[in-house]
Protein backbone atom coordinates (compact mmCIF):
# COMPACT_ATOMS: atom_id res chain seq x y z
CA UNK A 1 0.00 0.00 0.00
CA UNK A 2 1.65 3.20 -1.14
CA UNK A 3 0.41 6.62 -0.14
CA UNK A 4 2.70 9.57 -0.67
CA UNK A 5 2.04 10.85 2.84
CA UNK A 6 4.73 13.52 2.64
CA UNK A 7 3.17 15.06 -0.46
CA UNK A 8 -0.29 14.89 1.10
CA UNK A 9 0.98 16.66 4.22
CA UNK A 10 2.64 19.32 2.03
CA UNK A 11 -0.63 19.98 0.20
CA UNK A 12 -2.59 20.28 3.44
CA UNK A 13 0.13 22.47 4.96
CA UNK A 14 -0.03 24.84 1.98
CA UNK A 15 -3.82 25.08 2.31
CA UNK A 16 -3.45 26.00 5.99
CA UNK A 17 -1.68 29.29 5.35
CA UNK A 18 0.75 28.62 8.21
CA UNK A 19 4.42 29.42 7.89
CA UNK A 20 6.92 26.59 8.27
CA UNK A 21 8.06 28.10 11.57
CA UNK A 22 4.51 28.29 12.93
CA UNK A 23 3.75 24.76 11.82
CA UNK A 24 6.99 23.44 13.34
CA UNK A 25 6.22 25.07 16.69
CA UNK A 26 2.70 23.66 16.69
CA UNK A 27 3.94 20.08 16.15
CA UNK A 28 6.89 20.57 18.55
CA UNK A 29 9.54 20.08 15.87
CA UNK A 30 12.28 22.18 14.29
CA UNK A 31 11.50 24.12 11.13
CA UNK A 32 13.93 22.05 9.03
CA UNK A 33 11.96 18.91 9.88
CA UNK A 34 8.88 20.38 8.21
CA UNK A 35 10.55 20.24 4.80
CA UNK A 36 11.82 16.70 5.47
CA UNK A 37 8.24 15.65 6.27
CA UNK A 38 7.19 16.57 2.74
CA UNK A 39 9.65 14.01 1.32
CA UNK A 40 8.67 11.10 3.56
CA UNK A 41 6.98 7.93 2.38
CA UNK A 42 6.01 6.92 5.93
CA UNK A 43 5.43 8.67 9.23
CA UNK A 44 5.11 7.89 12.93
CA UNK A 45 1.45 7.75 13.95
CA UNK A 46 1.93 10.10 16.93
CA UNK A 47 3.44 12.73 14.66
CA UNK A 48 0.72 12.18 12.07
CA UNK A 49 -1.88 12.67 14.79
CA UNK A 50 -0.28 16.00 15.81
CA UNK A 51 -0.22 17.11 12.18
CA UNK A 52 -3.89 16.18 11.76
CA UNK A 53 -4.80 18.23 14.82
CA UNK A 54 -2.82 21.28 13.69
CA UNK A 55 -4.05 21.16 10.08
CA UNK A 56 -7.59 20.15 11.12
CA UNK A 57 -7.66 17.25 8.66
CA UNK A 58 -8.08 13.47 9.03
CA UNK A 59 -5.15 11.93 7.19
CA UNK A 60 -5.75 8.56 8.87
CA UNK A 61 -8.92 8.16 6.81
CA UNK A 62 -6.75 8.05 3.67
CA UNK A 63 -5.10 4.89 4.98
CA UNK A 64 -8.48 3.37 5.88
CA UNK A 65 -9.84 4.12 2.43
CA UNK A 66 -6.77 2.66 0.72
CA UNK A 67 -6.96 -0.45 2.92
CA UNK A 68 -10.66 -0.94 2.07
CA UNK A 69 -9.90 -0.65 -1.65
CA UNK A 70 -7.09 -3.19 -1.43
CA UNK A 71 -9.20 -5.58 0.65
CA UNK A 72 -12.00 -5.35 -1.94
CA UNK A 73 -9.52 -6.25 -4.69
CA UNK A 74 -8.11 -9.15 -2.66
CA UNK A 75 -11.63 -10.38 -1.88
CA UNK A 76 -12.63 -10.27 -5.55
CA UNK A 77 -9.49 -12.17 -6.55
CA UNK A 78 -10.14 -14.78 -3.87
CA UNK A 79 -13.73 -15.27 -5.07
CA UNK A 80 -12.58 -15.72 -8.66
CA UNK A 81 -9.93 -18.23 -7.58
CA UNK A 82 -12.50 -20.20 -5.55
CA UNK A 83 -14.86 -20.30 -8.53
CA UNK A 84 -12.06 -21.53 -10.82
CA UNK A 85 -11.06 -24.24 -8.34
CA UNK A 86 -14.70 -25.37 -7.98
CA UNK A 87 -15.08 -25.51 -11.76
CA UNK A 88 -11.87 -27.52 -12.10
CA UNK A 89 -13.01 -29.98 -9.45
CA UNK A 90 -16.34 -30.44 -11.21
CA UNK A 91 -14.61 -31.06 -14.52
CA UNK A 92 -12.20 -33.52 -12.89
CA UNK A 93 -15.09 -35.37 -11.27
CA UNK A 94 -16.96 -35.62 -14.54
CA UNK A 95 -13.86 -36.91 -16.34
CA UNK A 96 -13.06 -39.50 -13.68
CA UNK A 97 -16.55 -41.01 -13.57
CA UNK A 98 -18.30 -42.60 -16.48
CA UNK A 99 -21.89 -41.54 -17.13
CA UNK A 100 -23.47 -44.37 -15.14
CA UNK A 101 -21.29 -43.76 -12.09
CA UNK A 102 -21.97 -40.04 -12.32
CA UNK A 103 -25.74 -40.62 -12.40
CA UNK A 104 -25.54 -42.95 -9.37
CA UNK A 105 -23.55 -40.36 -7.45
CA UNK A 106 -26.07 -37.63 -8.28
CA UNK A 107 -29.00 -39.85 -7.26
CA UNK A 108 -27.28 -40.73 -3.99
CA UNK A 109 -26.58 -37.07 -3.30
CA UNK A 110 -30.22 -36.19 -3.96
CA UNK A 111 -31.44 -39.23 -1.98
CA UNK A 112 -33.50 -40.53 -4.93
C-alpha positions as CSV (number, residue, x, y, z in Angstrom):
1,X,0.0,0.0,0.0
2,X,1.7,3.2,-1.1
3,X,0.4,6.6,-0.1
4,X,2.7,9.6,-0.7
5,X,2.0,10.8,2.8
6,X,4.7,13.5,2.6
7,X,3.2,15.1,-0.5
8,X,-0.3,14.9,1.1
9,X,1.0,16.7,4.2
10,X,2.6,19.3,2.0
11,X,-0.6,20.0,0.2
12,X,-2.6,20.3,3.4
13,X,0.1,22.5,5.0
14,X,0.0,24.8,2.0
15,X,-3.8,25.1,2.3
16,X,-3.4,26.0,6.0
17,X,-1.7,29.3,5.4
18,X,0.8,28.6,8.2
19,X,4.4,29.4,7.9
20,X,6.9,26.6,8.3
21,X,8.1,28.1,11.6
22,X,4.5,28.3,12.9
23,X,3.7,24.8,11.8
24,X,7.0,23.4,13.3
25,X,6.2,25.1,16.7
26,X,2.7,23.7,16.7
27,X,3.9,20.1,16.1
28,X,6.9,20.6,18.5
29,X,9.5,20.1,15.9
30,X,12.3,22.2,14.3
31,X,11.5,24.1,11.1
32,X,13.9,22.1,9.0
33,X,12.0,18.9,9.9
34,X,8.9,20.4,8.2
35,X,10.6,20.2,4.8
36,X,11.8,16.7,5.5
37,X,8.2,15.7,6.3
38,X,7.2,16.6,2.7
39,X,9.6,14.0,1.3
40,X,8.7,11.1,3.6
41,X,7.0,7.9,2.4
42,X,6.0,6.9,5.9
43,X,5.4,8.7,9.2
44,X,5.1,7.9,12.9
45,X,1.4,7.8,13.9
46,X,1.9,10.1,16.9
47,X,3.4,12.7,14.7
48,X,0.7,12.2,12.1
49,X,-1.9,12.7,14.8
50,X,-0.3,16.0,15.8
51,X,-0.2,17.1,12.2
52,X,-3.9,16.2,11.8
53,X,-4.8,18.2,14.8
54,X,-2.8,21.3,13.7
55,X,-4.1,21.2,10.1
56,X,-7.6,20.2,11.1
57,X,-7.7,17.3,8.7
58,X,-8.1,13.5,9.0
59,X,-5.2,11.9,7.2
60,X,-5.7,8.6,8.9
61,X,-8.9,8.2,6.8
62,X,-6.8,8.0,3.7
63,X,-5.1,4.9,5.0
64,X,-8.5,3.4,5.9
65,X,-9.8,4.1,2.4
66,X,-6.8,2.7,0.7
67,X,-7.0,-0.4,2.9
68,X,-10.7,-0.9,2.1
69,X,-9.9,-0.6,-1.7
70,X,-7.1,-3.2,-1.4
71,X,-9.2,-5.6,0.7
72,X,-12.0,-5.3,-1.9
73,X,-9.5,-6.3,-4.7
74,X,-8.1,-9.2,-2.7
75,X,-11.6,-10.4,-1.9
76,X,-12.6,-10.3,-5.5
77,X,-9.5,-12.2,-6.6
78,X,-10.1,-14.8,-3.9
79,X,-13.7,-15.3,-5.1
80,X,-12.6,-15.7,-8.7
81,X,-9.9,-18.2,-7.6
82,X,-12.5,-20.2,-5.6
83,X,-14.9,-20.3,-8.5
84,X,-12.1,-21.5,-10.8
85,X,-11.1,-24.2,-8.3
86,X,-14.7,-25.4,-8.0
87,X,-15.1,-25.5,-11.8
88,X,-11.9,-27.5,-12.1
89,X,-13.0,-30.0,-9.4
90,X,-16.3,-30.4,-11.2
91,X,-14.6,-31.1,-14.5
92,X,-12.2,-33.5,-12.9
93,X,-15.1,-35.4,-11.3
94,X,-17.0,-35.6,-14.5
95,X,-13.9,-36.9,-16.3
96,X,-13.1,-39.5,-13.7
97,X,-16.6,-41.0,-13.6
98,X,-18.3,-42.6,-16.5
99,X,-21.9,-41.5,-17.1
100,X,-23.5,-44.4,-15.1
101,X,-21.3,-43.8,-12.1
102,X,-22.0,-40.0,-12.3
103,X,-25.7,-40.6,-12.4
104,X,-25.5,-42.9,-9.4
105,X,-23.6,-40.4,-7.5
106,X,-26.1,-37.6,-8.3
107,X,-29.0,-39.9,-7.3
108,X,-27.3,-40.7,-4.0
109,X,-26.6,-37.1,-3.3
110,X,-30.2,-36.2,-4.0
111,X,-31.4,-39.2,-2.0
112,X,-33.5,-40.5,-4.9
